[in-house]
Amino acid sequence: MPENPDFITPTQYKQYAAAWEELIASGNTDLLQQAFEAPNGARLNFLNFSLDQVVALVTTPDVRSIKARFLLLPDAAGVPRASLTLFAADTPAKDDTKSLSEYYIPTSAAATTTQTVEPAPGPDTSIPYARAVSWLADWVDTKDFTTEIFTTDAGPLQGLNFEVSTFQDPLAAAWPYAGKSLFLNLGIIPDPEPTAALVVYIAALGSRTQGSVAGLPSDRTYYDKGDYCPPNH
């Protein structure tokens, strides 16, 4: 179990990421469904990260991308639970050995930072509201929740690599941060084959219930321009 509520160690990262890949490679749908079972019995469909963590990521010196990687962590009862980690990297390539930041894990901690963030100078990474909601609803509604949606042509889906602007732009628009959290939402892109996706937005902490798309903000921009790792051709 992680000892720090905000991040895991590099050793733990390797352990939990390897456990995730082993699960997907096994094709064990029952264990996958158990891993994504939220405390309320519904399917886990979003994870919260503190805005303190996100500010730390986008302001990391020399950061070129933010990487999200799937993990399989044991809970207090020893049951494997799916999760995600975010970390800053100095390259958009697959090499994960040079993390520039901590390996941050989900937390519902309130924001305490007073550091403001400017919009990114790069290309816009937002996606339309209707497209985002469609992906998120497909995750909640699918009856075919199997390891196939986490499988690429090159093997198990390890995660996604994001432009820094995917996290920097919503931060810039969300000030002041009091009472807010980053939502890392799980979705499914249906074509050409159903594949897991991640959608980012910032909203009020506690505004969502696991297993539902109710409470999604209709007046905020959604972000997802991630590249699959490994690439899915």
C-alpha positions, 0 to 999 in steps of 0.5 A: 500500500502507498504510504504517502497520500499524494504519491508513490515511490519509483519502486512502487510505481514499477510494481503497480504498473507491472501488476496492471499489465499482468492483469490485462495480459491475463484477459481475466475480465472478472478480476478487471471488473472487481478492480474497477468496483468503486466503494459504492458498488458502481464502476469506477469512472473518475479519479480526483487529483488535488490542484496542488498536485497538478500545479506542481506537474505543469510547473516542473522545470523542463516538463514537456509532457504529462504522463498518465499510467494505469496501476493496480494497487492493493486496498486495505483488504488486499484486493487489487484496485485499479488506479492511475498515476500522473507524472511530469516527463522531459520527453513525449516518448515512451521512456518512463525512466526519467520522471521529473516529478513525483508519481502522484496518485489520486487524492480528494485533498482540497487545494491549498496552493495560491500559485496561478498558472497562465494558459499554455502557448501551444495548440488547443487541446480541448474537445467538444462537450458532446464528444466528451460526454459520449465517451464518458457515458459509453464507459458507464453504460457498456456491458462488454467491460473486458480487458480488450478495451485496455489492449493495443496492437502492441500489448496492454495499454499502459496509459496515455501521454498528454501535452502539458496544455491538457492540464495547464489550460484548465488550471488557468481557467479554474482560478481561484482553486478553493473547493475544486479538484481535477477530475480524470475521467475514464471513457471509451472511444468506440472506433475503430475498436472500443479503447479506453480514454481519459478526459480531463476537467476541473470542477467542484470537489464532490460534485460527482458520484461514481458510476454515473455521468450525472453532475458533469459540468456543461459550461466547462471545457473538456481536454483529451489529446493524449497519445496511447502508450504503447501506440495503438495503430 
